[in-house]
Structure formats: structure tokens, C-alpha cells
Amino acid sequence: MIGTNYTEILPELENQQIFDQLRDVLHTGKPYEAKNARVDIVVDGVLKPHYFNYNFTPIFGTQGEVYGVMNTAAEVTELNVARQQTIEIEKKLRLAIESSQLGTFEIDINKDIIAGSKRFKNFFKLEKREFTLITLVNFIHEDDRALWLDASKGVSDSGDFNCELRMIINNKLHWMRFSGTLSESDNKENTVVGIVQDITEQKKNAQELMQLVEQRTLELKRSNDDLKQFGHVISHDLKEPVRKVLLFSNILKDDIGNEQAPKISQYAEKINKSAARLTEMIDSILNYSSAGSLDLDEVVDLNYIIDSIKEDLEIKILEKHAVIVHSEFPVIRGSKILFHQLFYNLIANSLKFSRENIDSCIKIDHWIAAGSLKIRVADNGIGIAAENSEKIFNVFERLHSKDAYEGTGLGLALCKKIIERHGGKMMNIESESTGAVFEITLPAAILQ
């Protein structure tokens, strides 16, 4: 490079005023210094920005004339890039703090002086940026000053400063949250830096929500108490007419006798059985209203339940010329009233949605598989379209008009809830071409 012109070595500097600075030093004899100056240099054929600290120092001859210029430079590109990134991060941080409506502060522990941002000053309606710590403490509600002292002690223990305080500002109560930490900067020793936020609205909303929850809880408790009382009264009120039905059906049966009028005696026997089942159901309702929850650990004979339902639905079964067959079920543990409701709904549904001019056939069987009790209820009715296999379990979901089929749309939703209450699953597994098929899976623990 010796003997080569500076402009030939780095021609890209010509339009960056650097050569003009050099020529000015050569002509005037005055040195020139630049700090963190951007210099664009070609590297691998690409013009890239760099940063330098450089000097142009005149070289004088024996007669005091300037005959040369010495150039010294130190590259500080990485340092400047880091500084620019820091500036960008600080901008984003300030933006985040402003958008979050936070104030920033610094507490000089040695001098007991606190300095705050503009928003910090506005929180406390103060004019000066710096003020004594006692000025701030005087804003704190007297019952919360101990919290401030505890937070101050926490700085020496953990280096963190955190507390939520009530503060009286212009005779109004505000909730303020302070969060800070001990600075690690060398020039800010024993200084706590942090943020403060006015959380008055948050506290107000939380208190209103808590009051609303308490109010709703009381209303729910009152409603449950009313429901229990209602169930208790209704159960007792229903028992009296059932007792009379039983009493007079027994009198009728005894007066007539089996030999004189066997049909009437048979009907009286059916009335007795139905009244006995009704009494059992009333007792279950009474127990539920008294205890507050159903007993899921009763001994349940599913065979007895299905046979009872067949008797309850005897008229409908005769109308549909229906045949109901079921396998011999094992005794299980659960709620009698819920399993009665389950099979009543499923059998009643099968009878309701039977095909015209075809005798209804309902099959209920079970098996043990993979440690679970599987139950299948199948019929030869109109079936359920594949796209409705999930919809049928929705509350108040009706697939047919009220004119075509009566009902509320609650039956299958209730069935699924009953199975889930016993830790099981229920699903529809067949298409409408073969009638409806429901498969129930219950945990092995339900087996006695």
C-alpha cells in the first residue's frame, strides 16, 4: 500500500466527507477528531456500515509547514450496534410502561430520597421529580404503613421490593402496587428501581365480583334449601294418596276374592305393585332432598328394575306388540332411582320411535370387556341418522316435530348424565337402517 493514494485504497470514502476532513487538516494544520462516526466500507463487494473513533493529526516540517497527516482509528462497530439496540429496547420499554399506565421510580436508600417519572409525580399530585421518602410515606394509609416497612426490609433480605397499599391522595383512597428490585448498576449502589401502578379499579372490580359471588352463593343456597324443603313436602304429600290407593285396592281385592272375579283381582294386584313402586320412588326423592345428594353405592338389581319398567309400560308394550328381552344382569352398585330412570327412558324411547305396522323388538344385553361392564340397548325402530349421533344427547334437542312424536328432548341427555355420574360413557353406535343401538360402558368398580 506504500506509495498508493488514500483515495485509491478506499474510494468509497470520497462522498462521506472524510477526505474533505483530511484535506482541511492538511491545509489548516488543525487536528480533527471523530467519535462513533459512521463509515461505510466495501467488504466482499458490499458497502456495509461501520463505526470508528478516528483522528487526523497534522505533521509539521522544520519550517512549521504541514507536509502530512497521520490517521489513527479504532473500530467500535460492535459497541455502537449494542448501544443502538439498547436505545431501541429502552424505547420499547418506555412505550410498554406508558401504555400500561405505569410510573417508574428510584429510591436512594442512603439519602432516603425517591425520584419518579412524570406519571409517578401525577399519581401523587406532586410538582417536583425528587422528594424525600417521608413525603411518600405520609400518603400511605396508617393501617398499611407496616406493609411498606416490611417491603423495605425485604430489600436487604432478597433484593426485591413488593407491596400493595392503600394511599390517601387528595382525600381520596387509592390502591397502589409497588414492584422493585435493588439496582445492579455500579453507579446506582443501594438504589431500588421499580414501577408503581394504580390498581384502584382492579380492587374495586374484584370486590364487586366477590360480593356478586357471595350474593349468588347465598341465592343458590337459599334455592337449594327451598328445593329440599319442596321435595320433602311433596314427598310426604304424595305418600298419603298412595297409601289410600294401596288401602282401597287391598280392600277391593279382599272383598272380591280371586275366585269371584279373577280379572278384577288381577288388576288390583297390578295397582298394588305400581303403588309400591311409586312409594319406593317417593322415598328416594325424600332421601335425596334430605341428604342433598344421591347415594351412588346402593345395591342395584338391574333385572328387577327392567322387569318393573316392563310392568309400568305394560299398556304401551301391548299397543306396540313389543317384545323386550334382556340378559341376566349381575348385581351392581349405584343409584337405584337413576338406573331406573336410565332404562325407563331408553325403553320408552324405543317404544315411542317404533316403525309402523312392525312389532317392536327391544334387546338389552351385557358383557364384560377390558375390565368394564358393557350394556347394549338395541331396537328395530326408525333409528338415528349418523349426522345426529352426537346431537341426540343435547339438552332439549328434538329430531322430530312435536306433532309426530311427543316429548321434551331431555330423555337421552339425562341418560348420558346418569352414566357419566357413575363414571361411564354412553354412545349411539348404529345407523338408522337397523334401528337405534346404544352402548354403555361402566367401570369395573361398579360390579358388586
C-alpha positions as CSV (number, residue, x, y, z in Angstrom):
1,M,0.0,0.0,0.0
2,I,3.1,2.3,0.3
3,G,3.0,5.0,-2.3
4,T,-0.7,4.5,-3.0
5,N,-3.1,7.4,-2.7
6,Y,-5.6,7.2,0.2
7,T,-8.4,7.9,-2.3
8,E,-7.4,4.8,-4.3
9,I,-7.3,2.5,-1.3
10,L,-10.8,3.5,-0.1
11,P,-12.6,5.3,-2.9
12,E,-16.0,4.8,-1.2
13,L,-15.0,7.4,1.4
14,E,-15.0,10.2,-1.2
15,N,-18.7,11.0,-0.8
16,Q,-18.6,10.7,3.0
17,Q,-16.7,14.0,3.8
18,I,-13.8,12.0,5.3
19,F,-11.3,13.1,2.6
20,D,-12.6,16.7,3.0
21,Q,-11.8,16.5,6.7
22,L,-8.3,15.2,5.9
23,R,-7.7,17.9,3.3
24,D,-8.8,20.5,5.8
25,V,-6.3,19.3,8.4
26,L,-3.6,19.4,5.7
27,H,-4.4,23.0,4.7
28,T,-5.1,24.5,8.2
29,G,-2.8,22.4,10.4
30,K,-5.7,21.9,12.8
31,P,-6.2,18.3,14.1
32,Y,-9.6,16.6,13.6
33,E,-11.2,14.0,16.0
34,A,-14.4,11.9,15.4
35,K,-16.2,9.7,17.9
36,N,-18.5,6.9,17.0
37,A,-18.6,8.1,13.4
38,R,-20.3,6.0,10.8
39,V,-18.1,5.0,7.9
40,D,-19.4,2.9,5.0
41,I,-16.7,0.5,3.7
42,V,-16.9,-2.1,0.9
43,V,-16.5,-5.6,2.3
44,D,-16.7,-8.6,-0.1
45,G,-18.1,-6.3,-2.7
46,V,-20.9,-5.0,-0.5
47,L,-21.0,-1.5,1.1
48,K,-21.6,-2.0,4.8
49,P,-21.8,0.5,7.7
50,H,-19.0,0.5,10.3
51,Y,-18.3,2.8,13.2
52,F,-14.9,4.3,14.2
53,N,-13.2,6.6,16.6
54,Y,-10.6,8.3,14.4
55,N,-8.1,11.2,14.4
56,F,-6.4,13.3,11.7
57,T,-3.3,14.8,13.2
58,P,-1.1,17.2,11.1
59,I,2.6,16.5,10.7
60,F,4.8,19.7,10.7
61,G,8.1,20.2,9.0
62,T,11.2,22.1,10.4
63,Q,9.8,25.4,9.0
64,G,6.4,24.8,10.6
65,E,4.8,23.8,7.3
66,V,2.3,20.9,7.2
67,Y,3.7,18.2,5.0
68,G,1.5,15.3,6.0
69,V,-1.4,14.0,8.1
70,M,-1.3,11.0,10.4
71,N,-4.6,9.0,10.6
72,T,-5.3,6.7,13.6
73,A,-8.6,4.8,14.0
74,A,-10.2,2.3,16.3
75,E,-13.3,0.3,15.1
76,V,-16.2,0.5,17.6
77,T,-18.9,-1.1,15.3
78,E,-20.0,-3.8,17.8
79,L,-20.1,-1.3,20.6
80,N,-22.3,1.1,18.6
81,V,-24.6,-1.7,17.4
82,A,-25.1,-2.8,21.0
83,R,-25.8,0.9,22.0
84,Q,-28.4,1.2,19.3
85,Q,-30.1,-2.0,20.3
86,T,-30.1,-0.8,23.9
87,I,-31.7,2.5,22.8
88,E,-34.3,0.6,20.8
89,I,-35.1,-1.7,23.8
90,E,-35.4,1.4,26.1
91,K,-37.8,2.9,23.6
92,K,-40.0,-0.2,23.6
93,L,-39.8,-0.4,27.4
94,R,-40.9,3.2,27.8
95,L,-43.7,2.6,25.3
96,A,-44.8,-0.5,27.3
97,I,-44.7,1.4,30.6
98,E,-46.7,4.3,29.2
99,S,-49.3,2.0,27.5
100,S,-49.6,0.1,30.8
101,Q,-50.1,3.4,32.7
102,L,-47.1,2.6,35.0
103,G,-44.9,5.1,36.8
104,T,-41.2,4.4,37.4
105,F,-39.2,5.3,40.5
106,E,-35.8,5.1,42.1
107,I,-35.2,5.1,45.8
108,D,-31.8,6.2,47.1
109,I,-31.6,4.1,50.3
110,N,-28.7,6.1,51.7
111,K,-30.3,9.5,51.2
112,D,-33.9,8.5,51.7
113,I,-34.8,10.3,48.5
114,I,-37.2,9.0,45.8
115,A,-37.2,10.2,42.2
116,G,-40.1,9.4,39.9
117,S,-41.2,9.6,36.3
118,K,-43.8,12.1,35.1
119,R,-46.6,9.6,35.6
120,F,-45.3,8.8,39.1
121,K,-45.5,12.5,40.0
122,N,-49.0,12.7,38.6
123,F,-50.1,9.8,40.7
124,F,-49.4,11.8,43.9
125,K,-50.1,15.3,42.5
126,L,-46.5,16.4,43.2
127,E,-44.7,19.1,41.3
128,K,-41.0,18.0,41.8
129,R,-39.5,14.9,40.4
130,E,-37.4,14.3,43.5
131,F,-38.7,14.4,47.1
132,T,-38.0,12.8,50.5
133,L,-39.2,9.3,51.3
134,I,-41.2,10.5,54.2
135,T,-43.3,12.6,51.8
136,L,-44.4,9.4,50.1
137,V,-44.9,7.5,53.3
138,N,-47.3,10.3,54.5
139,F,-49.6,9.3,51.7
140,I,-49.9,5.7,52.9
141,H,-53.0,4.8,54.9
142,E,-51.9,4.4,58.6
143,D,-53.1,0.8,58.7
144,D,-50.9,-0.1,55.7
145,R,-47.6,1.6,56.8
146,A,-46.4,-1.6,58.3
147,L,-46.6,-3.2,54.9
148,W,-44.3,-0.6,53.5
149,L,-41.8,-1.2,56.3
150,D,-42.0,-5.0,55.7
151,A,-41.4,-4.4,51.9
152,S,-38.4,-2.2,52.8
153,K,-36.9,-4.9,55.0
154,G,-37.3,-7.3,52.1
155,V,-34.8,-5.4,50.0
156,S,-32.0,-6.2,52.4
157,D,-33.1,-9.9,52.6
158,S,-33.9,-10.7,48.9
159,G,-33.2,-7.6,47.0
160,D,-36.9,-7.3,46.0
161,F,-39.4,-4.7,46.9
162,N,-43.1,-5.6,46.6
163,C,-46.3,-4.4,48.3
164,E,-49.9,-3.3,47.7
165,L,-51.0,-0.3,49.7
166,R,-54.0,2.0,50.3
167,M,-52.9,5.6,49.9
168,I,-54.9,8.8,50.6
169,I,-54.3,11.2,47.7
170,N,-56.4,14.5,47.7
171,N,-58.7,13.0,50.3
172,K,-59.5,10.0,48.1
173,L,-58.5,6.4,48.7
174,H,-56.3,4.7,46.1
175,W,-54.8,1.3,45.9
176,M,-51.2,1.3,44.6
177,R,-48.9,-1.6,43.7
178,F,-45.2,-1.1,44.1
179,S,-42.7,-3.6,42.5
180,G,-39.0,-3.0,42.5
181,T,-35.6,-4.5,42.9
182,L,-32.1,-3.5,44.0
183,S,-30.1,-2.0,41.2
184,E,-27.1,-3.9,40.0
185,S,-25.6,-0.9,38.3
186,D,-22.2,0.3,39.6
187,N,-23.2,4.0,39.7
188,K,-26.5,3.2,41.5
189,E,-25.4,1.3,44.5
190,N,-28.1,1.0,47.3
191,T,-30.8,2.1,44.9
192,V,-34.1,0.5,44.4
193,V,-35.5,0.8,40.9
194,G,-39.1,-0.1,40.2
195,I,-42.6,0.6,38.9
196,V,-45.8,1.7,40.5
197,Q,-49.4,1.1,39.3
198,D,-52.7,2.5,40.4
199,I,-54.9,-0.6,40.9
200,T,-57.9,1.1,42.5
201,E,-60.2,0.0,39.7
202,Q,-58.9,-3.6,39.8
203,K,-59.5,-3.8,43.5
204,K,-63.0,-2.2,43.1
205,N,-63.9,-4.7,40.4
206,A,-62.5,-7.6,42.4
207,Q,-64.5,-6.5,45.5
208,E,-67.7,-6.2,43.4
209,L,-67.1,-9.6,41.9
210,M,-66.6,-11.1,45.3
211,Q,-69.8,-9.5,46.6
212,L,-71.6,-10.8,43.5
213,V,-70.2,-14.3,44.1
214,E,-71.3,-14.2,47.7
215,Q,-74.7,-13.0,46.7
216,R,-75.1,-15.7,44.1
217,T,-73.8,-18.3,46.6
218,L,-76.5,-17.2,49.1
219,E,-79.1,-17.3,46.5
220,L,-78.1,-20.7,45.4
221,K,-78.0,-22.0,49.0
222,R,-81.5,-20.5,49.5
223,S,-82.7,-22.1,46.3
224,N,-81.2,-25.5,47.3
225,D,-82.8,-25.2,50.8
226,D,-86.1,-24.3,49.2
227,L,-85.8,-27.3,46.8
228,K,-85.0,-29.6,49.6
229,Q,-88.0,-28.3,51.6
230,F,-90.2,-28.6,48.5
231,G,-89.0,-32.2,47.9
232,H,-89.6,-33.1,51.5
233,V,-93.2,-31.6,51.5
234,I,-94.1,-33.1,48.1
235,S,-92.8,-36.5,49.0
236,H,-94.9,-36.5,52.2
237,D,-97.9,-35.1,50.4
238,L,-97.7,-37.7,47.7
239,K,-97.4,-40.6,50.2
240,E,-100.8,-40.1,51.6
241,P,-102.8,-40.6,48.4
242,V,-100.6,-43.6,47.5
243,R,-101.4,-45.1,50.9
244,K,-105.1,-44.8,50.1
245,V,-104.6,-46.4,46.7
246,L,-102.9,-49.3,48.4
247,L,-105.5,-49.5,51.1
248,F,-108.6,-49.5,48.9
249,S,-107.0,-51.8,46.3
250,N,-106.3,-54.3,49.1
251,I,-109.9,-53.9,50.4
252,L,-111.2,-54.4,46.8
253,K,-109.0,-57.4,46.4
254,D,-110.1,-58.9,49.7
255,D,-113.9,-58.2,49.1
256,I,-114.0,-59.7,45.6
257,G,-111.6,-62.6,46.0
258,N,-109.7,-64.4,43.3
259,E,-112.5,-66.9,42.7
260,Q,-115.4,-64.5,42.3
261,A,-113.7,-62.0,39.9
262,P,-110.2,-63.1,38.9
263,K,-109.7,-60.3,36.4
264,I,-110.5,-57.6,38.9
265,S,-108.3,-59.3,41.5
266,Q,-105.5,-59.3,38.9
267,Y,-106.0,-55.6,38.2
268,A,-106.0,-54.8,41.9
269,E,-102.7,-56.7,42.2
270,K,-101.2,-54.5,39.5
271,I,-102.4,-51.4,41.3
272,N,-100.7,-52.7,44.4
273,K,-97.4,-53.2,42.6
274,S,-97.5,-49.9,40.9
275,A,-98.3,-48.1,44.1
276,A,-95.5,-49.9,45.9
277,R,-93.0,-48.8,43.2
278,L,-94.4,-45.3,43.5
279,T,-93.8,-45.4,47.2
280,E,-90.2,-46.5,46.7
281,M,-89.6,-43.7,44.2
282,I,-91.1,-41.1,46.7
283,D,-88.8,-42.4,49.4
284,S,-85.8,-42.0,47.1
285,I,-86.9,-38.4,46.4
286,L,-87.3,-37.8,50.1
287,N,-83.9,-39.3,50.9
288,Y,-82.3,-37.1,48.2
289,S,-83.9,-33.9,49.4
290,S,-82.8,-34.7,53.0
291,A,-79.3,-35.8,52.3
292,G,-78.5,-33.3,49.5
293,S,-77.1,-36.0,47.1
294,L,-77.9,-39.3,45.7
295,D,-76.4,-42.5,47.1
296,L,-74.2,-44.0,44.3
297,D,-73.3,-47.0,46.4
298,E,-76.7,-48.8,46.7
299,V,-77.1,-52.4,45.7
300,V,-78.9,-52.3,42.4
301,D,-80.6,-55.3,40.8
302,L,-81.0,-54.3,37.1
303,N,-83.1,-57.4,36.4
304,Y,-85.7,-56.2,38.9
305,I,-85.6,-52.7,37.5
306,I,-86.1,-53.8,33.9
307,D,-89.0,-56.1,35.0
308,S,-90.6,-53.3,37.0
309,I,-90.4,-51.0,34.0
310,K,-92.0,-53.6,31.8
311,E,-94.9,-53.6,34.2
312,D,-95.1,-49.8,34.3
313,L,-95.1,-49.6,30.5
314,E,-97.4,-52.7,30.1
315,I,-100.2,-50.8,28.2
316,K,-97.7,-49.2,25.7
317,I,-96.0,-52.5,25.2
318,L,-99.3,-54.2,24.3
319,E,-100.2,-51.3,21.9
320,K,-96.8,-51.7,20.1
321,H,-97.0,-55.6,20.2
322,A,-93.5,-55.2,21.7
323,V,-91.1,-57.9,22.9
324,I,-88.5,-56.9,25.4
325,V,-85.7,-59.4,26.2
326,H,-82.7,-58.9,28.4
327,S,-79.8,-61.0,29.6
328,E,-79.4,-61.9,33.2
329,F,-77.6,-58.9,34.7
330,P,-75.1,-59.1,37.6
331,V,-75.9,-57.1,40.7
332,I,-74.1,-53.7,40.6
333,R,-73.6,-50.7,42.9
334,G,-75.0,-47.3,42.1
335,S,-78.2,-45.3,42.4
336,K,-81.4,-47.3,42.1
337,I,-83.5,-44.3,41.1
338,L,-81.0,-43.1,38.5
339,F,-80.7,-46.6,36.9
340,H,-84.5,-46.9,36.9
341,Q,-84.7,-43.5,35.1
342,L,-82.0,-44.6,32.6
343,F,-83.7,-47.8,31.5
344,Y,-87.2,-46.3,31.7
345,N,-86.1,-43.5,29.2
346,L,-84.3,-46.0,26.9
347,I,-87.2,-48.5,26.7
348,A,-89.8,-45.7,26.5
349,N,-87.9,-44.2,23.6
350,S,-87.7,-47.5,21.7
351,L,-91.4,-47.9,22.1
352,K,-92.1,-44.3,21.0
353,F,-89.9,-44.4,17.9
354,S,-91.0,-47.9,16.6
355,R,-91.8,-48.5,13.0
356,E,-95.4,-48.5,11.9
357,N,-97.0,-51.9,11.2
358,I,-93.9,-53.7,12.6
359,D,-93.9,-55.4,16.0
360,S,-91.4,-53.7,18.2
361,C,-88.4,-55.7,19.5
362,I,-86.1,-54.4,22.2
363,K,-83.0,-56.3,23.2
364,I,-80.9,-55.5,26.3
365,D,-77.7,-57.4,26.9
366,H,-74.4,-57.1,28.6
367,W,-70.8,-58.4,28.7
368,I,-67.5,-57.8,30.5
369,A,-64.7,-56.4,28.3
370,A,-61.3,-54.8,29.2
371,G,-62.3,-54.5,32.8
372,S,-65.6,-52.7,32.0
373,L,-69.3,-53.6,32.1
374,K,-70.7,-53.1,28.7
375,I,-74.5,-52.8,28.2
376,R,-76.2,-52.6,24.8
377,V,-79.8,-51.5,24.2
378,A,-81.0,-52.2,20.6
379,D,-84.3,-51.9,18.9
380,N,-85.8,-52.2,15.4
381,G,-87.3,-48.8,15.3
382,I,-86.8,-45.8,12.9
383,G,-83.2,-45.4,14.1
384,I,-81.0,-42.4,14.2
385,A,-79.2,-40.8,11.3
386,A,-75.4,-40.8,11.5
387,E,-75.2,-37.0,11.5
388,N,-77.4,-36.9,14.6
389,S,-75.5,-39.4,16.7
390,E,-74.0,-36.7,18.9
391,K,-76.8,-34.2,18.6
392,I,-79.3,-36.5,20.3
393,F,-77.6,-36.1,23.6
394,N,-78.0,-32.3,23.7
395,V,-80.5,-30.9,26.2
396,F,-83.9,-30.1,24.6
397,E,-82.7,-31.4,21.2
398,R,-85.6,-32.7,19.1
399,L,-85.1,-34.5,15.8
400,H,-88.8,-34.7,15.1
401,S,-91.7,-32.3,15.4
402,K,-94.0,-32.4,18.5
403,D,-96.9,-33.4,16.2
404,A,-95.1,-36.5,15.1
405,Y,-93.6,-37.6,18.5
406,E,-94.4,-36.2,22.0
407,G,-91.6,-35.4,24.4
408,T,-89.3,-32.7,25.8
409,G,-85.9,-33.6,24.3
410,L,-84.4,-34.3,27.7
411,G,-84.5,-38.1,27.8
412,L,-81.3,-39.1,26.2
413,A,-79.4,-36.1,27.6
414,L,-80.5,-37.3,31.1
415,C,-79.4,-40.9,30.3
416,K,-75.9,-39.7,29.3
417,K,-75.7,-37.6,32.5
418,I,-76.7,-40.6,34.6
419,I,-74.0,-42.8,33.0
420,E,-71.3,-40.1,33.4
421,R,-72.4,-39.7,37.1
422,H,-71.4,-43.3,37.5
423,G,-68.1,-42.8,35.8
424,G,-69.1,-44.3,32.5
425,K,-69.8,-43.4,28.8
426,M,-72.7,-43.7,26.5
427,M,-72.9,-43.5,22.7
428,N,-75.1,-44.3,19.7
429,I,-73.2,-46.8,17.5
430,E,-75.6,-47.7,14.7
431,S,-77.2,-46.1,11.6
432,E,-80.9,-45.6,11.1
433,S,-81.2,-48.7,8.8
434,T,-81.1,-51.1,11.8
435,G,-82.9,-49.1,14.4
436,A,-81.3,-47.4,17.4
437,V,-78.4,-49.0,19.3
438,F,-77.0,-47.5,22.4
439,E,-73.8,-48.8,24.0
440,I,-73.0,-48.1,27.6
441,T,-69.6,-48.6,29.3
442,L,-69.4,-48.6,33.0
443,P,-66.2,-49.1,35.2
444,A,-65.5,-52.5,36.6
445,A,-65.7,-51.0,40.1
446,I,-69.5,-50.8,39.7
447,L,-69.7,-54.5,39.8
448,Q,-70.5,-55.8,43.3
